[in-house]
Amino acid sequence: MTTGASRHLQYPSELLDVICACVYSSCLQPAEPSLDPLIQKDYGAPTALPSSLPGGSWPEPVARQTLANLCLVNHAWYEAAKPWLWTKVEVRLPVTWLSLVEEIAWDYDEETVDAVMENTIKAAAKAAVSRSATARDDEGQRLEESILETFGGPDSSIAPELLSPVVSRDPSPRRLRPKSKSPARWKLIRSISNAIQNVLEKRQPGVYVPTPSDPRPGRFIRHLDFNHFRTIGMRRSIDEGVHSRFVTGDRVEAVLKEMPNLAVFGATEYMDGALTLPVLNELFLRGAPSRGRPARGRGLAYDTHDDHEEEDRERRRECRDLEAVDLTGCVSAVFVNALTEFVNTHLLPQADAEASDVEVDSSDRRSRGVRFVEEHLVIPGLQRLGLRGVKSIVPRILAPFVLAFPSLTHLDLSGTRVTPDILLGLAESPTVRLTSLALARCVRLTSASIKALLVDSDVTSELTELNLYGDATFATNLVESDLREILTKAPCFIGGVLVYLDISSAPLTSELLKLFRPQPKLRSLGLSHIPNLELKAIAEFVKTKAPNVEILTLVGTSSELDCGLRPVAAGAQRGSARQSSVTLHTQLIRSLCTPPFSFSLTSSASSAPTVPPTKLRVVELSTTMLSGLGEGAGTWKIIKSKGGRGWYVDTASGWVAQLGSGRGSVLRRDLGPDHPFRIEMEKLSKANGNVTSGVGWHARKMEVRNYCRF
C-alpha cells in the first residue's frame, strides 16, 4: 500500500523539472545587478532590481542546498534535481578537483568499454520489455540479441568459411566491437539508445523507449570554473609543485570529453600548465567548428588522417558550442606553446603556418611557386572571451585567434600585446557587435586605432561597457584631438547607453567634459590619474550630464586631492591633507550627495522631501587621500579591498526595497544605524582590508563567465 504522502508527491516529471529549474535560476545574477558587494547572509527574499538588500537573487549556497534536499525526497525528485545541481561546478581545492575527476572521467582500466556496453544494453532491454504487457519470457533476450547485432562490427555478414580454415575455427561468443577504444561515455550511451530506438521502431512503430541510465553526471555540467582554484598553503615542495600537479592536461582533457553540454569555461594562472593542445582542441573545436569541416593536414595532394582524430572530431560534432571562455592571467609556457600550435594548425593559412615554424629567406619563398590558401576556421558559437593579462601571446598569434570569433559580444584584451592591426581587423568584421570592451593598459595601441574602432566601426555601436583604463605606469595613448572626436562622434557616447565607463589617464580637460552628451544610464565612471582636471569641473559634469552615477574613481586626479605631495611651482602654496579633505567634502560630496537647502513658511507636511541632485555614494581615492580622511565624516566611511584599493563610501545609502510601496527598490540615503545594509558596510570598514576578494566597486576585470542563461 502507498501512503497519502507518497501519493501526494507523484507529480509529472515535467513539472518537477520546471520547479528545479526555477530553484536553480533563483541564484543567477539579474540583468541589472546591484553594484555593491554581495551579502551572503539571509535578509529576506529577493526583491525588485537593482537591490543591495535584500539581494536581487538568492545566495548560491541556498539554491544548491535546496536542490540537494530535493534529491533526498524520492527517486523522481532525484532525477529532476540532479541535472541542475551539476549545472555549475566551481573547483576551489585540489581535493575537490580529484573527486570531480573520479566522478566524471572514465577509467578504462577499471571499467572496460565492453563491460559498460553489455551492462547498459541488458538494463535497457529489460526496461523496454517491462513496459510491454504482452512480452514473452524470452523477449528480453531476443531484444538484446537484436541490439547486439547493430554493434557486431563489419565482419558479422561475412561467411565463417571465408574467414579461416575449418580446422582452426572454434566457436566463440559474440564480442562487442565498439568503434573507438576510448569513447566518451555519454556518446556510447546515446548510441545504445539510438540502437534500441531503431530496433523497437521496426517491431512496434511509435513505442516509447526509455533512455538508458548513466550514473556519470558529466553531461549535466554547463559551467566549469577554476577562477578560485588555489594550492597555496598546502606545504608542498617545489619539486611536488612541478612534477606532481593536481590539475594536469590529461585530467582536464578526460573531464572535458565527458561534458558535451559545456558552455562556460574559466581558467586561472594557478592551473594554466594544464591548458595543453588537446585541451584547447576540446574547448574550441566542439560544436560548429567540427561539423562539415575536414581535418587540416600539411599536405594538399595526399591527406591522411588518424582514426583517433577522426573519432574525436565525430564526437565533438555532437557537443554544444562553447559560449564563454575566461583565460585571465594564463601565461605559462605550456599554454603559450599550445595556443601557438593551435593557431598554426587551425587558424593560419598553411603557407603562413609553415613560415612561422621555419624561417626562410625571400628567395626560398619565391621558389615555392603558387601559394595555397585554405579556408580559415571560424568558431561562431563563442560570444564572450576574456584574455586579461595574457601578455605572453605575440600579436602574430593573438590576431587570428581573436578574429576567429565572429559572434563576440564581450571582449577583454586588457594587458595584452594587442596591436592596431588587430583593432583594424576587428573593426572590419560584419558580424561582431560588442556590448562590452576592455582595452586597459594596452601600450601598443595607438590613439588613431582606438578612435577608428569607436568612431568609424559598427562593431562598437552598441557598447554599454567601455574600459580604456590607464595609470601612471601604463598611461593611455589617446591624444586630445582623437578623444574629442570619440566624445562627439562615437555612437556609444552619442546614444547615451553607456553603463560603465573608464577613461582614466586620458587627456581629459574641463572643456572636453562640456562636450559630453548626457549619459542618463551611466552608473560607474572612472576618471583616475588625470592630475590637471579640476574637481569643480568633475562635480559639474556629474550633476548636469551623468546624475545617475553611483561610483566615481578619482585616484591621482586633481591637484586639490594630492594632500600636498605633488610638486608645486615656485612661490605657490603647498596643500595639506586637511585642506584636501575639506575640498573633497565641500566641492564634491556636499554639492552632489546632499539635498539642496530649502525653506518655506507655506510648505505642508505632506510635500515631497527634496532629494540630492545625483546618486553618487562611492568615491575611490588614493591611499594617501584616504589616510588624510582618518575615520571619515558622519556616515561616510573608508572601505578597503583585499588588493589595496580603497573607497570613501556613504554607508547610509543603498538600494533597498520598501515593502508595500509599490515602487520596488529605491535609493535611500537615510538608512538608520540598525539597518542591516548599513551594519554590513560598517563591518567592512572596520575590517581594514581583511575581507574577501569579492569586496569592492568599479571592477576593472570584465566578468565574462556570469552572463550565461541555461
N, C-alpha and C positions, 0 to 999 in steps of 0.2 A: 504493500500500500504506500501511496505517496502522501506526505503531509500537506497541510494547507500552505505552509511556507514554500515548499518546493514547487507546488503548482503555481504559486504566485510569481515565481521567478522564471517561469518558462516563457520568455519573450522571443519574438523573431530575431534571428541573428543580425538582420539588417538594422534593427532598432538598437541592439546592443552596440553595434559598431559605430552608429551615429553618436550615441551617448559617450563612448570612449573618445571619439574624435573631438567632441566638444570639450571634454576634460583636458585633452592634450592642448588644444588651441587656446585654452584659457590662460596658459602661461606664456604665450607668444607676445612679443613686444608689439604694441599698436603702431599703426602707420604714423601717428603724430605722438611720439613718446614725450615723457617729461624729460627735461634737461638736467634734473637733479640726480645724484647718486641713488641707486636702488636701495630701498629699505626692505630687508628681508623679513622683518617682524610682521606679525599678523595684526593689522589695524582695521580690519573690516573687508568687505567685499569690494572688488574693483568698481570704479565709478566712471563718470564721463571723462573725456580726454581733452587736453593733457591734464594729468593729475599727479602731484607729487605724493599726496597722502589722502586717502588710500590710493595705492598704485593703480596704474592703468591695466594691470594684469595680475593674475595670481602668481605668487612665487613659484619658481620651477620645482623646488623640493616638495611643495604641497601637491602640485599636479602629479608628480611622479609617485608620491606615496599613495595618492588616491587610486592611480592605475594599479599599483602593486596590491592594494587592498581588494580591488575588484577581481584580480586574478585568483583570489582565495575564496570567492563566493561559490562558484561551481565551474564545471568544465566549459559551459557556454560563455560565461563571463571571461574565463581564462583565454579562450580563443579570440574573443573580441578585444581584450585589453592588451594582450601580449604584443601585437604589432605596433601599437602606439607607445608602449613602454620602451621599445627598442628603436624608435624612430630617430632619436638623437642620442649620440654616445659621445661623451667627453672623457678623454684619457688624461688623468691628472697624476697618477702614481705608477711606477713600474709594475707593482703587483696587480693593479687594475688592467694594465695592458696585457700582461701574461695570462690573466684569467680570460680576457677577451679573445686572445688568440686561441686558447684552448677550447673556448665555447664555439667559435665561428669557423676557424680554419679546419681543413680536413686532413687528418693524419692518415696517409695512405698505408703506412706500415701497420698501424693499429687496426684499421678498418679498411679492408680491401674494397676495390670497386665492385668485384663480383659479388661479394657478400652483401653490400648495400643494395645492389640491383635485385638480387634474389629475394632478400627480405622485403624490400619495398613492393615488388611485384606480387609476392604472396599476400601481403597485407592488403594491397589494393584490390586484388582479385576476390579476396574473402569479403571485403566491404561491399564490392559491387554485387556479388551473388547474394549477400544477406538482404539486399533491398528488393530482390525478386521473390515474389510469393510462390512462383511455380518452379523454382530451381530444383534440379535433381541433386542427388548426393555427390555425383562426380562432376557437377557443373563447374565448381571452383577449380578443379584440376584441369579440366578442358580449357577453361578460360586462361588459366596460367600458361598452358602449353601454347595457346594461340598468341599470347603476348610474347612469349619467348621466341617464337618464330620470327618476329619482327626484329629481334636483336641477335638473330642467329649468325649473321655475317654473310659475306658474299658467296661462301662456298656451300651454302645449305641446299642449293638447287643442282649441284653437280653430283653425278652418279658416283657411288663409292668405288666402283671398279676402275674408274678413270683416275683416281687419286693415288692408289697404292696397290701393290700386288696382293693377291688373295691370301698368300701365306702370312704376310706381315700385318694384315689388317685385323685388329682386335676391336671388339665393340667397346664403346666408351660413352658415358653420359654426355648430354648436351652441355656445352660450355658457353657462357655468355661472352660475347665478343664486343665490348664497348668500343666506340670509335677512337676514344682517347684513353691513354693510360692514366692521366691525371685530370679528369674533367671537373668542372665546378659542380658542386652537389646540387645546387638549385637547377642547373640545366639538365642534369641527369634525372631529377625528379620530374621536371617538365616533359622530358622525352618519354618517360614512362607513362605520364598522364595522357600525353597525346596518343601513345600506342593503345592504351586502354580505351580511349575515346573512339579511335578508329575501329577497333575490334568490336566493341559493343554497338557502334553505329551501324555496322553491317548486319548484326544479328537483330537488333531492335532499334530502328531509327527513332531519334528523339528521346531516348532514355537518358536519365540524369546520371552523370558519372561523378562520384566524389573525388576531390583532389587528394592524391596520396599525402600522407602526413610526413612532414620533415621537421625534426626537432631542432635543427640548427636555425638560429634567428637572423642569419646574415641578410636574407632577402628583405627584412623589415627595415634595415638601417638606411637612412637617407642623409644623415648628418654625422660625419666623423671628424672630431676636432681634437687637436693636440695643443691648443693655444695655452693651456695651463699645465702642460706636462713639465715636470721638473725632476731632476735626480740629485739636486743639491742637498747636502746634509745626510747622505747615506753612508758616509765614511768609506767610500770606495777609493782604491788606489788609482794612480794614473794608468797603470797597465790594465786594470779591470775596466776603466772607463773607455779604453781604446779597443781592447780585444774581446771584452765580454759585455757588449752593449745589449740593452734590453730591446730597444726598437731597432731592428735590423731590416734591411731591404727585403730579405726573403719572407720575413714575418708580415711585413706590410703588404707585399705582393699577394701572399696567400690569403690575407684577410680581404683585400680588395676584390679578389676573384669571386668571393662568396657574397658580394654586395652588388647585385645587379641594379638596384634602385637608388644607388648613392647619388645625391645631388649636390652636396656641400662637403668640401674637404679643407681643413685648416691645418697647416704645419707651423713649426716654430724652429728657432735656431738650436733648440735642445735635442732635436731629432732629425735635423736636415741631412745627417750622414746616411739615413735610410732612404733618401729620395734617389734611388738608382734609376737607370734607364728602364728596366722592366716596370718599376712603379709608375714612372711618368707615362709609359705606354698604357698602363691600366687606367690611368686617370684621364688622359686627353684623347685616347683613341677609342673610347667606348661610345656606343650610340651611332650617330650620323657619320662620323669620320670613317667608320669601318663598313658602312653599308654601300655596296656597289662600287667600291674602290679597290682595285687590285693592289697587291703589295709592291712596294718600290724596291728595285734592285739596282746594282751598279751596272748591269749590262742591259742594253736595249734590244739586241738581237736575240739573245737567249736569256730567259727569265725563269729560273728555277727557285722553288720555294720549299722550305722545310715543312713537313707535315705538322709539326708542333706549332709553328707560326700560323699556319692556315687554321688550325683548330682554335687558337686564341682569337684570331680575327672573327671566326664564325661565332664564338661565344660573345665577343664584345658587341656584335651587331644587335644582339638581343638585350643589351644593357641600356639603361636610361642615360641620356646625355647629362654630363656634369653641368651645373648651373653656376657654381661659385667656387673659387679656389683662392685661398689665402696663403701666400708664401712669404709672409713678412719675416725679415731677418735671416733668411736661408742663404748662407754664404759659404758653406763648406765646399771643399774641393770635390767631394763626391757628387754633390748636387750640381755644381758648375759644369763638371765634365759630362754628367748625364744630360743636362739640358742642352749643352753644346752638341752632343751626339744626336739628341732627339731632333734638334733644329736642322742639323746637317742631313739627317736621314729622311725627314718627313716634310720639312718646310722650305728648304732651299732647293733651287734647281740643281740638277745633277752636276753640271759643269762648275757651279759656284761651290757646291759641297766638296768636290774633289780638289778644287783650287784652295779651299780653306784647310784641307788636310796636308797637302804637299805644295810648297811654294815653288812655282816655276817661273821662268823668265818670259818675256813677251814673245820671243821667237818660238818657244815651245807652245805657247797658246795659239799663235798663228798657224803652226803646223798641224794642229788638231783638226782643222777644217771646219765642217759645219757644226754649230752648237745646237744641241737638242735641249729644248726647254720642256720640262714636264709640268703637268698641272699641279698647282700648289694645293697643299692640304688646307682645308677650311674646317674650322670647328664651330659650327653655328649655334650650338646649344649654350655655350658659356656666356653668361651675362655680367658676372662680377669677378674682377681679377684684382688681387692685392699683391703688389710687388714692393712694398715699402721696405727700404733698407737693403734690397738685393743689389748691392753695389759691386759685386764681383762679375756680373754678366756684362760682357763687352757689347757695344752698340751693334756690331755685326750680327750677333745672336739675338739681342733684345728686340731689334726691329722686326724681323719676320715672326718672332714669337707673339708680340703684341698685335701685329696686323693680321694674324691668323684667326682672330675672333671677330666676326662681322656683326655680332649682336650685343656688343658690350653696352651696358648702361652705367656701370660703376668701374672706375679705373683709378688705381693708386700707384703712381710711379715716383713717389717721394723718395729722395735719397738714392736714386739710381743714376746710371750713366745715359739717360735718355738724351737724345740729340735733336737739333732742329729738323733733321730729315725724318725722324720718327713722327714728330708732330705734323709734318707736312703730309706724310703718308696717312696718318690718322685723319687729318682734315679732309682728305680726298675720298674718304670712304662714303659710299652712297647709302649704307645701311646702319652704321653706328650712330646712335643717338644717346649721348651721355646725359645722365641726370646728376652724376657726382664725379668730380675730377679733382685729383690731388697731385700737384707738381711742386711740393715743398722741397726746398734745399736741392734743387736740380741746377747745379752750377754750370752745366754745359749748354743749357738752353740760352737762346738769345731773346732780346726784347721783341724783335720783329717776328720770331716764330710764335711766341705766346700771343702777340697781337693778331697774327694771321689765323690762329686756331680759334680765338674767341670772337673775332670780328667778322672774318670772311667765310667761315665754315658753318654749315648747318649742324655739324656734329655736336656743338656746344649750345645750340639754340634753346635747349630745354633744361639747362643746368639749374639745379636747386642748391647744390653744394659745390663750392669752389675754394680750393686751398692753394694759395700761392705763397705760403709762409716762408720767410727768410729771417735770419737772425744776424747778430753782429759778426759771426764767423762765416756763414754762408748766406750772404745777402742776395736778394732777388736781382736779376739782371734787367729788370724793367727800367726804361728811361721815361722821363716825364711826358714827352710828346706821345709815345705809344700808350702810356697809361691814360692820357687824356682821351685818345681815340677809343680805348676799351670802355671807359666810363660813359662815353657819349654815344657809341655806336654798337657795342656788343649786345646781341639780342637778350642775353641773360640779365644784363644790367637794365636795359630799357624796359623789359617786360615786368620787372619788379617781383619776380617769383623766387628770388634767392632766399633761402632759409639759413644757410651757413656761409659765411664769407670771411676769409683770412687773407689780407694783403699786407701782412707785417713786413717791414723793411722796405716797402715800396716808396718811391719819391713822392709821397702824398703831401700836398700843401692845403692851406685853408681855401685857396682859390679852386683847387680841384674838388674839394668837398662840396662846394656850391654847385658843381656840375652834375653831381649825382642825381639820378632820377629818384623819386620816392620809392622806398623799399618797405612796403607795408607788411611783408611776410618774414622779414629778416629777424631772427631770434638770437643769433650768436655772431659776434663781429670781432675780428682780430685786427688790431692796429698797433701791434707791438713794434719796438725797435725803429721808431720814427722820431728821432730826437728833436727835430725842428718843428714839429707840429704842435700848435698851441692847444692847451686844454680847453680854452674857451670855444675854439672852433669845433672841437670834438663834441662838446656839450650841445652846441647849437645844431650840429648835424644830426645827432641822435634825437633831439627834440623835434626838429622840423621834418626830417627825411626818413627816420627809422625809429618811430616811437615804440615799436613792439620789441626792440632789442632787450633781451634779458641778461645777456652775458657780454662783457666788454673786456678785452685784454689790452693792457697799457704797459707792458713790461718794457722798460727802457725808452718810453715815449714821453716827449715834452720835457724841456729843461726845468719846468716847475715841479717835477716829481723826482728830481735826481738827488734830493737830500743833501745838496751842496758838494757832491762828489765829482761832478763834471767840471772840467777846467773852464774858467771864465776869462773874459777879456780884461785887459789891464784897466784898472780903475773901477771895474764893475763889482757890485756887492755879491758875495757868495751866499747861496741859500743855506738852509739848515733843515734838519729832519722835522722840526716843529713847524717851520714855515711850509714845507711840502705837505704835511698833514692838514694844516689849516686850508691850504689851497685846494686839496682834494675834496674836502668836505664842503667848502663854500661854492666852488665853481662846478663841481660835478654832482656830488651826492645830494646836496640841498636843492639844487636847481632842477634835478631830474627825478629824484626819488621821493620828494615830499610834496604834498598838495599845496597849491598856492594859497596865500593868506587871503581870506575874505571875511568881510564883516558887514552885517546888515541888521538894522533895527527892526525891519519888517519881515524878516525870514521866519518861516514857521518850522516847527519841529519835524514836520513830515517832508521837508525839502531834502533832495538828494545830497549827500555829502560830496565835497569836492575830492577829486582823485588826482594823483600825481600825473604829470604830463607824459611820462614814459613808464615802461615796465622794467627798467634796469634794476637789478638786485644782486648781481655778482660782478666784481671787477677784479681781474687778475693783475697783480702788481709784482714788482721786483722784490727780491729778498731784502734788499736794503730799505725799500719803502715800507715793507711790512714790519720790519724791525722798528722803524720810526713810529709806527702806529700803536705800538705797545699791545694792549689787550683789546683795542678797538674802542668804539664810542657808541654807547647805547646798545641797540640791537645788532649793530654791525660788528661781526667777529671775524677773526682770521682763521681760515681752514687750510691746512697744508696737505699735500698729497704724499704718497709714498716715494715718488720720484723727485721731490724737491720743489715742485711748483707750489704756488700759494695764491689764495684768493681772499678778497675782502667781501664778505657775504652778509647780507641782511637776513638774519636768522628768523625775523618775524614776518618774512614774505615768502609765499609759496602758493602753488596751485592746489587748492583743496576743494572738496565737494561740500556743498551746503544742502543737507537733506531737506526736501520739501520746497526748495527754492524754484525748481523747475528750470534752472539755467545751467545745470551741470556744474562743472568746475569753474571756479573764478580765482583770479589772482588777488589774494588778500595780503595786506601789508600791516595788519594789526593782530597777528597771532599772539595769543596770550602766553605767559611763561609756562603754563601747564599743557599747552597744545603739543601733541606727540611729534609733529614735524619740527617744531622749534626745539624740543628736547633732543631729538636726534641730531640736529645741526650743531647744537651746543656741545654735544658729546664729541662730535668730530673736531670741533675747535679745541677742546681740552686734550684731545689725543696728540696734538702737536706733531702730526705726520706719521704716527704709529697706527696706520689704517691699512685697509686692503687696497689692492691695485685698482679697484673699480671706483674709488673716490676721486672726483674731480669734475671740472667743467671745461667745455670747449676743447674736446679731444682733437688732436692733430692726426691721429690714425683713423683712416676710413674703415668702418666696420662693414665688411663685405659678407660676413657669414650669417647675419641675423635677419636677412631680408626674405628668406625662402618661406613660402606658404605651402604646406603639403596638403 
